Structures are given as structure tokens and as C-alpha cells.
């Protein structure tokens, strides 16, 4: 069994905050993959389902961010899980908006949710770091993370959520590489190798001594002679 933990703050007031991107990711997984309705347990909202043949519990702590570890520890003890069974999805100031990275173990980098989880279960769990960008100065961080995503961010935010949902089964199976590939295909899809921009194709033709077919009408050709 895997425990996916999304970090955020409870209640409608915080729903679209940058700090709540972890909650948003779990909501998308639950919606796309037919998970059970959310219910209250372990000082959290939980939803159960199966991803890639693996039973998964989604958990959104309702304790507020700086006490998230209480809820995570309670759920782990109930299901007799280890930190290796836990994946935490959270906002990351040190990544550009729309970027995602996987990490296993390490410090909490001052993130209050991770700090709380560290204190309850240690550091040996996986994290999916979801980039929200940095406001530029540490004094502006608190206000920045507790503000809603602006409309200008909705495009990349939706792509990121879709990518996480696409790769959720690989995440449950512990294949971080395939999970990250699924995210990348949504966030930065490769350009088709069979379709090239007109200017690029024209330049390549010229280099080979080829010219594009003349599609002008006889009248247009005649008029061009008198220009």
C-alpha cells in the first residue's frame, strides 16, 4: 500500500493558494482515477483507490500546514506503513512555476509541512516537489504562498495537474523516472519531428538547391513581370 500525502491548508479560503498545490494534485488523481469519496479520518480527508495494481490512500491533512506530520504519522501507524511507503506532494519555492522534481530523503528546506512530517516520521520518504516560483525576497514568501494562483498561471497549472494524474500509476509502483516522463509530456510536449515550421523547411530546401513549387496563377505571373 502507498500513502500519497498532499500538503495544504484546510477550508475554502485557502483552496486556490499556491501553498495548496499538493491538495490540488490529489484532487486531480482522485477525480481522474475513480477513487472513493473523501471522508474524515486521521485528522485528514482521505480517499482510497488503486493505481497500477497498487492500493493507494490519498491523504490531505486538515491540521493546517505546520502540523501536517500528526496526520501522516497517525495514518502510517494505523496501516503499519514505513516512510518508504509515503510520497508527499508539496509546493516548492526553489523551482520555476510548472516544474516538477522527485526527491527521496534530505532536508525540509524550511517548508513547514515537511518540517512537521520530519518530526513525526523522519526524513526517509519520497517527495514530489511542485514548482511555484519565488517572490524574490524571503520576507515576501509568507504572503506569496498564501495568495491564490493568478489567472495567468492556469495554463501551466492545469498541464502540471494532468501530468501528475497521467503518471500516478507509475508513482504508486515506485518508478520515478516513468512518472517524471508522464509529467514532462504534459508540461513540455516534444515538437513533432514530421512537421517543421515553414521558415525552417524553406531554409532547408534552399540549402539543397530546391525551390518551392510556383502556385501563382498565369495572370499573377504576368503581372509580376511588369512590377
Protein Blocks (a to p, Z undefined) as FASTA:
>chain_A
ZZddddddedjklmmgmklmmmmmmmmmmmmnopacdddeehiacddddeehiacddddd
fkbjklmmmmmmmmmmmnopafklpccddddfkbcehiacddeehiekopaklmmmmmmn
ojabcdddddebjehiaklmmmmmmpccdfklmmmmmmmmmmmmmmmmmmmnopaklmmm
mmmmmmmccddfkbccfklmmmmmmmnopacddfbdfklmmmmmmZZ
